[in-house]
Structures are given as C-alpha cells and as structure tokens.
Amino acid sequence: MDLFFLLSKGFWVLANPGNLLILILVLALFKGWRTLSSIVAFCLLFITFYPAGDLLLQPLEKRFSQPVTLPEEIAGIIVLGGAEEAELSSIWQQPQFNMAAERDMVIPPLLQRYADAPVILTGGSGLVLKPEFRGADVQQSWLQQQQLDDRVIFERDSRNTFENAIYSQGVLPPETDFADPRGWLLVTSAFHMPRSVGIFRGQGWNVIPYPVDYYSRPVGLNSWRADLGRNLYELSIGVREWIGLGAYYLTDKTDELFPSATLDISQNE
C-alpha cells in the first residue's frame, strides 16, 4: 500500500471540517480556552444556517460545462466510481448508491447513444481497512440486472483518481489511442471534474468533460438554510477537493493546479 494513499487518508481524518472543529472544541474546553471555544461554537452556528460549502463548490462546478451537443463519434467513455456504497451493497445483497448516483445513472443512455464505443467503469476501494469492498463490483451487479454489463469493461483495482487514469489504460488493448482526436467522454461529479481532467490529461488521455452530480447553488442573501448536516457535508466536499487539487499538483500527479476547459494534449506528447 503506497505512502501517498495512506497519508491522504490519515490527513483527511484530521482535516475534515467537522472532525477538525470538534477536535478544536474538545481541546479548548479541556484547556479552558474560552475564546477559542466561542470561536468554534460561532463557526458551527454559522455553518448550521449558511451553506458555506457553496463558496468553494461554485468555482469547481462551473469550471467545466456539460457539452451543449455531444459529438457524433467518440473514442470511448470513462465513468469514475465513487457513487457506490460497496459495503452496504454486500450487507444487503443489492446495489446501493450515495448522493453521487448521477455518475452511474448516465451510463444506460450513453450506452444506447454510443453503441460501438468502449466503456470503462473504474473504481476499486478507497478504504484502508476494508479493501475487499469495491465500487466496480456494485456497478457490475447493477448493470447485470439491466443486461448491459456485457458492453462494459470493469476496472476494480484503483483506489483514487490518479489510479483511475493509470489502471483504465491497463484494461484496454495495447493498441488503444488514449489521445484519440475524437476524445474520451469523462463522467464524474462536477466538483471533481477539474482534478480529474488534470490527472487524465497528465496521463495522455484526450478527454471530453461530462460533469454530473451538482451540489452548489448561487451564493447570495437567499442562500440561508437551517441544515447543519447538509451544510457541513458540502463544506467537507469543497475543502477536500481544493486540498486534493493542491496535493496532486505538488506531487506531480497533474501538471495543472486548476485545469481549464482549454485542451492542449501537445504537452503530453
């Protein structure tokens, strides 16, 4: 198990906004630091009523728009895992999905539209302690129920987006042109698209962003809502993604800190 994977998981346990605020609050109460505990309490109160995550998610989700019209021909389709609840699926013996289910919902219509294009569903396990539960297995079970699994290549060993890009190349024939001018349709959550595009471009893929699964709303005076659970969840998504963009750039897993919609595959040649 590589060091980057372990460090990223361990770091996020502490950096997750909910965990971090609670840890600081406990420490402040234990030490008797009233000012710090008041600041944390105010932060929690603010997050309870204001979706602060929208401030982070809006630029991510607006970075790449869905294609106005899909091209007539494409090189293939790549769907990133992350929408599947693999452990729950195993427990209840039926496919279970989370709030990112839109990633998988677009598969049937895309299969119908591009009958001859190869389709890769890439997603292993991002769990350190339970690596046996893999997203691609859930996707395969779900598509089997619809008799669509025979058209799809399932990549089940990747644990993060960087490995998605690498291992997806490994399940395709050696003669496959990843830089095919027609482009590979890349499907993932809108907030995750900038990092995904940067990583796939860095590995020589010519991708066409197809973002789904949006969370943010326009930021303004009408944004207030009393929902601590949802607000904190979306804030965590935004914080994690911006940290991921920086970490992947600093570790040379992508050549672009915040990839743009302008595609230039010449840098990978």
TORPAVEX-395858 format. One record per residue: residue number from 0; residue in three letters; x, y, z of N, C-alpha, C, CB in turn. Coordinates in steps of 0.05 Angstrom, whole numbers, plus 5000, padded with zeros to 4 digits. Glycine has a CB too. Layout:
REM residues N
  num  residu    nX    nY    nZ   caX   caY   caZ    cX    cY    cZ   cbX   cbY   cbZ
  NUM     ALA     X     Y     Z     X     Y     Z     X     Y     Z     X     Y     Z
...
***
This chain:
REM residues 269
  num  residu    nX    nY    nZ   caX   caY   caZ    cX    cY    cZ   cbX   cbY   cbZ
    0     MET  5017  4976  5000  5000  5000  5000  5018  5025  5000  4981  5000  5025
    1     ASP  5015  5043  4980  5034  5065  4977  5030  5086  4998  5032  5076  4949
    2     LEU  5051  5101  5003  5052  5121  5025  5032  5144  5019  5080  5132  5028
    3     PHE  5030  5153  4994  5012  5175  4987  4983  5168  4994  5014  5182  4957
    4     PHE  4975  5144  4988  4948  5135  4994  4942  5136  5024  4942  5107  4983
    5     LEU  4961  5125  5040  4958  5124  5069  4958  5152  5081  4979  5107  5081
    6     LEU  4977  5169  5072  4979  5195  5083  4954  5212  5077  5004  5209  5073
    7     SER  4944  5209  5053  4920  5224  5045  4896  5217  5062  4914  5220  5015
    8     LYS  4893  5191  5068  4871  5182  5084  4874  5191  5113  4869  5151  5083
    9     GLY  4898  5189  5124  4903  5198  5151  4900  5228  5154  4930  5189  5160
   10     PHE  4910  5243  5134  4908  5272  5136  4878  5281  5136  4922  5285  5112
   11     TRP  4862  5268  5119  4834  5276  5117  4818  5271  5142  4821  5262  5094
   12     VAL  4826  5251  5158  4813  5246  5183  4814  5271  5201  4825  5222  5198
   13     LEU  4837  5285  5200  4841  5309  5216  4831  5334  5202  4871  5312  5223
   14     ALA  4834  5335  5175  4827  5360  5160  4798  5362  5154  4843  5360  5135
   15     ASN  4783  5341  5156  4754  5342  5152  4742  5364  5170  4740  5315  5157
   16     PRO  4728  5384  5159  4719  5407  5176  4704  5399  5201  4702  5425  5159
   17     GLY  4686  5379  5198  4671  5370  5221  4688  5359  5243  4650  5350  5213
   18     ASN  4706  5341  5235  4725  5329  5254  4743  5350  5267  4742  5307  5241
   19     LEU  4753  5368  5250  4772  5389  5259  4759  5407  5280  4782  5405  5236
   20     LEU  4734  5416  5274  4720  5434  5293  4715  5420  5320  4694  5444  5280
   21     ILE  4707  5395  5319  4701  5381  5344  4727  5377  5360  4688  5354  5338
   22     LEU  4749  5370  5346  4775  5366  5360  4784  5392  5373  4796  5356  5340
   23     ILE  4781  5414  5359  4789  5440  5370  4772  5447  5393  4788  5462  5348
   24     LEU  4746  5442  5391  4727  5449  5412  4733  5432  5438  4698  5443  5404
   25     VAL  4738  5407  5434  4745  5390  5457  4770  5399  5471  4748  5360  5449
   26     LEU  4790  5406  5454  4816  5415  5465  4812  5442  5480  4836  5419  5443
   27     ALA  4796  5460  5468  4791  5486  5481  4777  5483  5507  4775  5504  5462
   28     LEU  4757  5465  5508  4742  5460  5533  4760  5448  5554  4718  5443  5528
   29     PHE  4777  5429  5546  4795  5415  5564  4816  5434  5576  4809  5392  5550
   30     LYS  4825  5453  5559  4845  5472  5568  4833  5497  5581  4863  5480  5544
   31     GLY  4807  5500  5578  4794  5523  5589  4798  5548  5572  4804  5529  5616
   32     TRP  4802  5545  5546  4806  5567  5528  4779  5577  5519  4824  5560  5504
   33     ARG  4768  5596  5533  4740  5605  5527  4738  5619  5500  4731  5624  5549
   34     THR  4758  5635  5494  4756  5650  5468  4756  5630  5445  4780  5669  5466
   35     LEU  4773  5610  5445  4775  5591  5423  4749  5575  5422  4799  5573  5427
   36     SER  4739  5566  5445  4714  5550  5444  4691  5567  5434  4707  5540  5472
   37     SER  4691  5593  5440  4670  5611  5429  4672  5614  5399  4671  5638  5443
   38     ILE  4696  5615  5389  4700  5617  5360  4690  5592  5346  4730  5622  5354
   39     VAL  4696  5569  5357  4687  5544  5345  4657  5542  5346  4700  5520  5359
   40     ALA  4645  5550  5368  4616  5550  5371  4603  5568  5350  4607  5558  5399
   41     PHE  4615  5592  5346  4605  5610  5326  4607  5598  5298  4620  5637  5327
   42     CYS  4629  5585  5292  4633  5572  5266  4611  5550  5261  4661  5559  5264
   43     LEU  4606  5534  5281  4586  5514  5279  4558  5526  5275  4585  5495  5303
   44     LEU  4553  5548  5289  4527  5562  5286  4524  5573  5258  4524  5584  5308
   45     PHE  4546  5586  5248  4545  5597  5222  4540  5576  5201  4572  5612  5216
   46     ILE  4555  5553  5203  4552  5531  5184  4524  5519  5185  4573  5510  5188
   47     THR  4512  5520  5209  4485  5509  5212  4465  5524  5194  4476  5511  5241
   48     PHE  4469  5550  5191  4449  5566  5177  4458  5575  5149  4442  5590  5193
   49     TYR  4484  5573  5143  4494  5583  5117  4510  5561  5103  4511  5608  5121
   50     PRO  4503  5555  5078  4518  5534  5063  4544  5545  5053  4501  5524  5039
   51     ALA  4564  5547  5071  4590  5558  5065  4604  5542  5043  4607  5559  5089
   52     GLY  4597  5516  5041  4609  5499  5020  4604  5509  4992  4599  5471  5023
   53     ASP  4582  5524  4988  4576  5535  4961  4598  5553  4952  4549  5549  4961
   54     LEU  4611  5568  4970  4632  5586  4963  4656  5571  4951  4642  5602  4987
   55     LEU  4660  5546  4960  4682  5530  4949  4674  5514  4925  4693  5512  4971
   56     LEU  4649  5505  4925  4639  5487  4904  4633  5501  4878  4615  5472  4913
   57     GLN  4623  5526  4880  4615  5541  4856  4637  5542  4835  4606  5568  4863
   58     PRO  4661  5551  4842  4682  5553  4821  4690  5525  4810  4707  5567  4832
   59     LEU  4688  5505  4827  4695  5478  4817  4674  5468  4798  4697  5458  4841
   60     GLU  4649  5472  4805  4627  5461  4788  4622  5477  4763  4602  5459  4804
   61     LYS  4631  5502  4763  4628  5519  4739  4652  5517  4720  4624  5547  4747
   62     ARG  4673  5504  4728  4698  5503  4712  4694  5490  4685  4720  5488  4728
   63     PHE  4678  5468  4685  4672  5454  4660  4642  5451  4657  4686  5426  4660
   64     SER  4632  5460  4634  4603  5457  4629  4598  5431  4614  4593  5481  4612
   65     GLN  4574  5421  4617  4566  5398  4601  4567  5405  4571  4539  5387  4609
   66     PRO  4575  5387  4554  4574  5393  4525  4546  5401  4516  4584  5369  4509
   67     VAL  4544  5423  4502  4518  5432  4492  4506  5410  4474  4520  5458  4476
   68     THR  4522  5400  4456  4515  5377  4440  4537  5356  4441  4509  5385  4410
   69     LEU  4530  5332  4445  4550  5311  4445  4560  5305  4417  4539  5285  4458
   70     PRO  4586  5298  4414  4597  5292  4387  4584  5267  4376  4627  5289  4388
   71     GLU  4584  5265  4350  4573  5241  4337  4590  5216  4343  4571  5245  4306
   72     GLU  4616  5220  4344  4634  5197  4349  4653  5204  4372  4649  5189  4324
   73     ILE  4659  5185  4389  4678  5188  4410  4696  5164  4411  4664  5193  4437
   74     ALA  4719  5167  4424  4738  5144  4426  4728  5124  4446  4766  5154  4434
   75     GLY  4714  5134  4467  4703  5116  4487  4692  5132  4510  4725  5097  4497
   76     ILE  4683  5118  4531  4671  5130  4554  4685  5120  4580  4640  5124  4556
   77     ILE  4691  5139  4598  4704  5132  4623  4686  5142  4645  4733  5143  4626
   78     VAL  4676  5125  4663  4659  5133  4685  4675  5127  4711  4632  5118  4685
   79     LEU  4679  5148  4727  4694  5145  4752  4675  5135  4774  4707  5171  4760
   80     GLY  4685  5116  4789  4669  5106  4812  4669  5126  4834  4681  5079  4821
   81     GLY  4654  5119  4855  4651  5137  4878  4622  5141  4885  4663  5164  4871
   82     ALA  4604  5132  4868  4575  5134  4874  4565  5109  4888  4560  5138  4848
   83     GLU  4582  5089  4890  4573  5063  4900  4578  5059  4930  4586  5041  4884
   84     GLU  4559  5048  4944  4563  5040  4972  4569  5010  4972  4538  5048  4990
   85     ALA  4595  5003  4969  4602  4975  4965  4597  4958  4989  4631  4973  4957
   86     GLU  4603  4968  5013  4599  4952  5037  4569  4948  5042  4612  4966  5061
   87     LEU  4553  4969  5040  4524  4966  5043  4512  4948  5022  4511  4994  5041
   88     SER  4522  4949  4998  4513  4931  4977  4518  4902  4984  4526  4938  4950
   89     SER  4541  4897  4996  4548  4870  5005  4530  4861  5028  4577  4868  5013
   90     ILE  4525  4879  5047  4509  4872  5070  4480  4866  5062  4509  4895  5090
   91     TRP  4468  4882  5045  4440  4880  5038  4435  4865  5012  4428  4907  5036
   92     GLN  4457  4856  4999  4455  4840  4975  4439  4852  4952  4443  4813  4982
   93     GLN  4442  4879  4949  4431  4893  4927  4447  4919  4923  4401  4899  4930
   94     PRO  4450  4929  4899  4466  4952  4894  4456  4977  4909  4467  4959  4864
   95     GLN  4474  4990  4923  4468  5014  4939  4485  5037  4929  4472  5009  4969
   96     PHE  4473  5061  4927  4487  5084  4916  4484  5108  4935  4477  5091  4888
   97     ASN  4503  5127  4933  4502  5150  4950  4492  5174  4934  4529  5156  4963
   98     MET  4498  5199  4944  4488  5223  4931  4501  5228  4904  4493  5246  4949
   99     ALA  4522  5213  4897  4534  5217  4871  4524  5197  4850  4564  5214  4873
  100     ALA  4500  5186  4855  4489  5165  4837  4486  5174  4808  4462  5157  4848
  101     GLU  4486  5201  4803  4483  5210  4776  4506  5200  4758  4482  5240  4775
  102     ARG  4529  5195  4770  4551  5184  4754  4543  5158  4740  4576  5179  4772
  103     ASP  4529  5141  4754  4520  5116  4743  4494  5118  4727  4518  5095  4765
  104     MET  4477  5137  4734  4452  5140  4721  4454  5146  4691  4435  5161  4735
  105     VAL  4477  5160  4684  4480  5167  4656  4491  5144  4639  4499  5191  4654
  106     ILE  4498  5122  4651  4510  5100  4636  4491  5089  4615  4520  5078  4654
  107     PRO  4466  5080  4623  4448  5069  4603  4443  5086  4578  4422  5062  4615
  108     PRO  4437  5112  4582  4432  5129  4557  4458  5132  4541  4422  5156  4565
  109     LEU  4481  5133  4554  4506  5135  4538  4512  5110  4523  4529  5143  4556
  110     LEU  4506  5087  4535  4509  5061  4522  4492  5060  4497  4503  5038  4541
  111     GLN  4468  5070  4500  4449  5070  4477  4458  5089  4455  4421  5077  4487
  112     ARG  4469  5112  4463  4477  5132  4443  4502  5123  4428  4481  5159  4456
  113     TYR  4521  5112  4443  4546  5104  4430  4549  5073  4432  4571  5118  4445
  114     ALA  4536  5061  4413  4534  5031  4414  4560  5017  4409  4513  5022  4393
  115     ASP  4579  5031  4395  4604  5018  4388  4628  5027  4405  4610  5022  4359
  116     ALA  4624  5046  4422  4646  5057  4437  4653  5040  4462  4640  5086  4446
  117     PRO  4678  5036  4468  4685  5021  4492  4678  5038  4517  4715  5015  4493
  118     VAL  4668  5025  4538  4660  5038  4562  4676  5026  4586  4629  5035  4567
  119     ILE  4689  5044  4601  4704  5035  4625  4691  5046  4650  4734  5044  4622
  120     LEU  4685  5029  4668  4676  5037  4695  4699  5031  4714  4650  5022  4704
  121     THR  4711  5052  4725  4735  5049  4740  4731  5057  4769  4758  5065  4728
  122     GLY  4735  5038  4788  4732  5044  4816  4737  5019  4833  4704  5054  4821
  123     GLY  4758  5020  4849  4763  4998  4868  4753  5006  4895  4793  4991  4868
  124     SER  4771  5004  4915  4763  5011  4942  4781  5033  4953  4765  4986  4961
  125     GLY  4769  5054  4963  4785  5075  4976  4787  5072  5006  4772  5102  4970
  126     LEU  4780  5048  5016  4781  5043  5045  4807  5029  5052  4757  5026  5053
  127     VAL  4819  5039  5073  4844  5027  5082  4840  5000  5095  4859  5046  5101
  128     LEU  4819  4998  5112  4814  4975  5128  4796  4954  5115  4803  4983  5155
  129     LYS  4781  4963  5094  4762  4944  5081  4766  4945  5051  4733  4952  5089
  130     PRO  4789  4937  5041  4794  4939  5012  4779  4919  4995  4823  4935  5007
  131     GLU  4765  4900  5008  4750  4880  4993  4725  4891  4981  4744  4856  5011
  132     PHE  4715  4914  4991  4690  4926  4980  4697  4945  4958  4674  4940  5003
  133     ARG  4690  4938  4934  4699  4954  4910  4675  4964  4894  4717  4936  4892
  134     GLY  4678  4989  4886  4656  5002  4872  4649  4989  4846  4663  5031  4867
  135     ALA  4669  4980  4831  4663  4968  4805  4646  4943  4807  4689  4962  4791
  136     ASP  4648  4929  4829  4632  4905  4833  4602  4913  4836  4641  4890  4858
  137     VAL  4597  4935  4849  4569  4945  4852  4559  4954  4824  4568  4968  4872
  138     GLN  4575  4968  4810  4567  4977  4783  4561  4953  4765  4589  4994  4770
  139     GLN  4577  4932  4767  4573  4909  4750  4547  4894  4758  4597  4889  4753
  140     SER  4542  4892  4784  4517  4879  4792  4493  4895  4783  4517  4876  4823
  141     TRP  4495  4921  4785  4472  4938  4776  4467  4936  4746  4477  4967  4784
  142     LEU  4488  4936  4730  4485  4934  4701  4477  4906  4693  4511  4942  4688
  143     GLN  4485  4886  4708  4476  4858  4702  4446  4856  4704  4489  4838  4721
  144     GLN  4434  4870  4723  4405  4869  4726  4391  4881  4702  4397  4885  4752
  145     GLN  4405  4899  4688  4393  4911  4664  4404  4899  4638  4399  4941  4664
  146     GLN  4419  4878  4641  4431  4863  4618  4448  4882  4601  4409  4850  4602
  147     LEU  4463  4899  4614  4481  4918  4600  4510  4914  4606  4473  4946  4607
  148     ASP  4516  4895  4623  4544  4891  4633  4563  4880  4611  4544  4873  4656
  149     ASP  4552  4867  4591  4570  4856  4570  4583  4877  4553  4554  4836  4553
  150     ARG  4573  4901  4554  4585  4923  4538  4606  4938  4553  4563  4942  4529
  151     VAL  4611  4931  4578  4627  4948  4596  4652  4934  4605  4610  4957  4619
  152     ILE  4674  4949  4608  4699  4940  4620  4700  4950  4648  4724  4949  4603
  153     PHE  4703  4932  4668  4704  4940  4696  4732  4940  4707  4685  4921  4712
  154     GLU  4741  4963  4715  4768  4965  4728  4764  4968  4758  4784  4990  4716
  155     ARG  4773  4948  4773  4765  4947  4802  4789  4949  4821  4751  4921  4806
  156     ASP  4812  4957  4811  4836  4958  4829  4844  4987  4837  4859  4946  4815
  157     SER  4834  5007  4824  4842  5034  4830  4830  5044  4857  4834  5054  4808
  158     ARG  4846  5060  4872  4837  5070  4898  4833  5100  4899  4857  5061  4919
  159     ASN  4842  5114  4878  4839  5143  4876  4838  5151  4847  4862  5158  4892
  160     THR  4835  5177  4842  4832  5186  4815  4857  5182  4798  4824  5216  4814
  161     PHE  4880  5185  4810  4905  5181  4796  4907  5152  4786  4929  5187  4814
  162     GLU  4899  5133  4803  4900  5105  4794  4877  5099  4775  4897  5087  4819
  163     ASN  4855  5114  4776  4834  5111  4756  4846  5115  4728  4811  5131  4761
  164     ALA  4861  5136  4725  4873  5143  4699  4893  5122  4689  4886  5171  4700
  165     ILE  4909  5113  4708  4930  5093  4701  4919  5066  4695  4951  5092  4723
  166     TYR  4902  5056  4714  4892  5028  4711  4872  5026  4689  4880  5020  4737
  167     SER  4858  5048  4682  4840  5047  4659  4855  5041  4633  4824  5073  4657
  168     GLN  4879  5051  4631  4896  5045  4608  4903  5015  4607  4921  5062  4608
  169     GLY  4907  5004  4630  4915  4976  4632  4894  4956  4624  4924  4970  4659
  170     VAL  4869  4964  4625  4847  4944  4618  4839  4947  4588  4823  4949  4636
  171     LEU  4852  4965  4574  4846  4968  4545  4867  4954  4528  4844  4998  4538
  172     PRO  4861  4947  4504  4881  4935  4486  4905  4952  4482  4868  4928  4459
  173     PRO  4929  4940  4479  4954  4956  4477  4954  4976  4454  4977  4937  4472
  174     GLU  4939  4971  4433  4939  4989  4410  4920  5013  4414  4932  4974  4385
  175     THR  4907  5015  4437  4887  5037  4442  4901  5064  4441  4873  5033  4468
  176     ASP  4889  5083  4427  4899  5110  4426  4885  5127  4447  4896  5122  4397
  177     PHE  4899  5132  4469  4887  5148  4491  4884  5178  4483  4904  5146  4516
  178     ALA  4901  5186  4464  4899  5214  4454  4883  5217  4429  4928  5225  4449
  179     ASP  4866  5197  4424  4848  5197  4400  4835  5225  4397  4827  5175  4402
  180     PRO  4837  5237  4374  4825  5264  4369  4795  5265  4374  4830  5273  4341
  181     ARG  4781  5243  4372  4752  5243  4377  4746  5247  4407  4740  5216  4368
  182     GLY  4765  5240  4424  4762  5245  4453  4747  5223  4468  4747  5271  4457
  183     TRP  4755  5220  4493  4742  5201  4511  4723  5217  4530  4763  5185  4528
  184     LEU  4698  5209  4530  4679  5223  4547  4685  5215  4577  4649  5215  4540
  185     LEU  4691  5235  4593  4698  5231  4621  4675  5239  4639  4724  5246  4629
  186     VAL  4663  5220  4653  4640  5225  4670  4648  5223  4700  4617  5204  4664
  187     THR  4643  5245  4714  4647  5246  4743  4631  5269  4754  4677  5248  4750
  188     SER  4631  5272  4781  4617  5294  4793  4629  5321  4785  4618  5291  4824
  189     ALA  4612  5341  4782  4621  5367  4772  4643  5379  4789  4598  5386  4771
  190     PHE  4641  5376  4816  4662  5387  4833  4688  5373  4830  4653  5386  4862
  191     HIS  4688  5348  4821  4712  5331  4819  4724  5333  4791  4705  5302  4825
  192     MET  4710  5346  4772  4719  5346  4744  4745  5361  4740  4698  5359  4728
  193     PRO  4751  5384  4753  4777  5397  4748  4800  5379  4754  4779  5423  4764
  194     ARG  4800  5366  4778  4822  5349  4785  4824  5325  4767  4820  5340  4814
  195     SER  4801  5314  4760  4800  5290  4742  4812  5296  4715  4772  5279  4740
  196     VAL  4804  5319  4703  4814  5327  4677  4844  5331  4678  4800  5353  4668
  197     GLY  4854  5344  4699  4883  5348  4701  4898  5322  4702  4889  5365  4725
  198     ILE  4888  5303  4718  4901  5278  4721  4901  5262  4695  4888  5262  4744
  199     PHE  4878  5260  4683  4875  5244  4658  4892  5256  4636  4846  5241  4649
  200     ARG  4892  5283  4633  4909  5296  4613  4938  5289  4618  4904  5326  4613
  201     GLY  4946  5290  4644  4974  5284  4651  4983  5256  4643  4978  5288  4680
  202     GLN  4963  5238  4641  4969  5210  4633  4965  5206  4603  4952  5191  4649
  203     GLY  4961  5227  4588  4959  5225  4559  4932  5221  4547  4976  5203  4550
  204     TRP  4911  5223  4564  4884  5220  4554  4874  5246  4542  4865  5211  4577
  205     ASN  4860  5244  4520  4845  5267  4509  4816  5263  4518  4847  5268  4477
  206     VAL  4808  5279  4538  4782  5275  4550  4763  5297  4543  4785  5272  4580
  207     ILE  4737  5290  4542  4715  5309  4538  4700  5309  4565  4697  5301  4514
  208     PRO  4701  5331  4581  4688  5331  4607  4658  5328  4604  4695  5357  4622
  209     TYR  4646  5310  4619  4617  5307  4621  4609  5307  4650  4608  5281  4606
  210     PRO  4608  5331  4663  4602  5333  4691  4573  5327  4698  4609  5361  4701
  211     VAL  4569  5314  4721  4542  5308  4731  4544  5312  4761  4533  5278  4724
  212     ASP  4521  5308  4775  4521  5308  4804  4530  5335  4816  4540  5286  4815
  213     TYR  4512  5355  4813  4518  5382  4823  4507  5385  4851  4506  5403  4804
  214     TYR  4520  5403  4867  4512  5408  4895  4507  5437  4901  4534  5398  4913
  215     SER  4522  5455  4889  4521  5483  4897  4499  5499  4884  4548  5496  4891
  216     ARG  4491  5520  4898  4472  5539  4888  4486  5567  4887  4446  5540  4906
  217     PRO  4475  5585  4871  4487  5612  4871  4488  5624  4899  4470  5631  4852
  218     VAL  4511  5636  4905  4515  5647  4931  4502  5675  4933  4545  5649  4938
  219     GLY  4486  5679  4954  4473  5705  4957  4458  5707  4984  4454  5711  4934
  220     LEU  4443  5728  4987  4428  5732  5012  4406  5711  5016  4416  5760  5012
  221     ASN  4397  5699  4994  4376  5679  4996  4386  5651  5001  4359  5679  4972
  222     SER  4412  5648  5006  4424  5622  5009  4421  5609  5036  4454  5624  5003
  223     TRP  4411  5624  5056  4409  5614  5083  4390  5591  5085  4400  5636  5102
  224     ARG  4398  5570  5100  4380  5547  5106  4390  5534  5131  4381  5527  5081
  225     ALA  4372  5524  5147  4379  5512  5173  4383  5482  5169  4358  5518  5195
  226     ASP  4407  5474  5163  4412  5445  5157  4442  5440  5162  4404  5437  5128
  227     LEU  4449  5436  5187  4478  5432  5194  4490  5408  5180  4481  5429  5224
  228     GLY  4475  5385  5179  4486  5361  5167  4493  5365  5138  4466  5339  5169
  229     ARG  4474  5376  5122  4479  5380  5094  4501  5402  5089  4454  5388  5079
  230     ASN  4499  5424  5104  4518  5445  5100  4546  5436  5107  4511  5469  5118
  231     LEU  4549  5421  5128  4576  5411  5136  4586  5390  5116  4575  5399  5164
  232     TYR  4568  5374  5105  4575  5354  5085  4586  5367  5060  4551  5336  5078
  233     GLU  4572  5388  5050  4580  5401  5026  4606  5418  5030  4558  5419  5015
  234     LEU  4609  5429  5054  4634  5442  5061  4657  5423  5060  4632  5456  5088
  235     SER  4653  5399  5071  4674  5379  5071  4682  5371  5042  4665  5354  5086
  236     ILE  4662  5369  5024  4668  5362  4996  4685  5383  4984  4641  5359  4980
  237     GLY  4678  5409  4988  4693  5431  4976  4721  5432  4987  4679  5457  4981
  238     VAL  4724  5430  5014  4751  5431  5026  4768  5409  5016  4749  5430  5057
  239     ARG  4757  5385  5015  4772  5361  5006  4781  5364  4977  4756  5336  5010
  240     GLU  4764  5375  4960  4771  5377  4932  4793  5397  4927  4747  5383  4915
  241     TRP  4791  5420  4941  4812  5440  4938  4839  5431  4949  4804  5467  4951
  242     ILE  4838  5416  4971  4862  5404  4982  4874  5384  4962  4857  5391  5009
  243     GLY  4856  5368  4950  4864  5348  4930  4877  5361  4906  4840  5332  4922
  244     LEU  4866  5383  4897  4878  5397  4874  4907  5405  4880  4861  5421  4866
  245     GLY  4911  5417  4904  4937  5425  4912  4956  5402  4916  4936  5442  4937
  246     ALA  4947  5381  4929  4964  5358  4935  4973  5344  4910  4950  5339  4954
  247     TYR  4954  5341  4891  4961  5326  4866  4980  5343  4849  4935  5320  4851
  248     TYR  4977  5369  4851  4995  5386  4836  5023  5386  4848  4985  5415  4835
  249     LEU  5025  5387  4874  5051  5388  4887  5066  5361  4885  5048  5395  4917
  250     THR  5051  5339  4882  5064  5313  4879  5066  5304  4850  5047  5292  4895
  251     ASP  5063  5323  4831  5066  5318  4803  5047  5297  4791  5095  5309  4798
  252     LYS  5024  5295  4803  5003  5277  4792  4986  5291  4772  4986  5266  4815
  253     THR  4989  5317  4770  4977  5334  4749  4995  5357  4743  4948  5343  4758
  254     ASP  4995  5366  4718  5011  5389  4710  4997  5416  4714  5020  5386  4682
  255     GLU  4972  5415  4721  4956  5439  4723  4943  5442  4751  4933  5440  4701
  256     LEU  4948  5464  4764  4937  5468  4791  4906  5469  4790  4948  5493  4803
  257     PHE  4895  5484  4770  4866  5486  4767  4861  5484  4737  4855  5513  4779
  258     PRO  4859  5460  4726  4855  5455  4698  4833  5472  4686  4851  5426  4692
  259     SER  4838  5481  4662  4818  5498  4648  4804  5481  4626  4831  5523  4636
  260     ALA  4784  5493  4614  4769  5480  4593  4785  5478  4567  4743  5494  4588
  261     THR  4807  5493  4564  4823  5492  4540  4840  5467  4541  4840  5517  4538
  262     LEU  4837  5450  4521  4852  5425  4520  4876  5428  4502  4833  5402  4509
  263     ASP  4899  5421  4514  4924  5422  4499  4939  5396  4504  4941  5446  4506
  264     ILE  4935  5376  4487  4947  5350  4492  4976  5349  4482  4931  5328  4479
  265     SER  4985  5371  4469  5012  5371  4459  5033  5370  4481  5017  5396  4442
  266     GLN  5025  5379  4506  5044  5379  4528  5050  5351  4537  5033  5395  4551
  267     ASN  5033  5332  4529  5038  5304  4537  5052  5288  4516  5012  5292  4544
  268     GLU  5057  5300  4493  5069  5285  4471  5099  5284  4473  5061  5297  4444
***
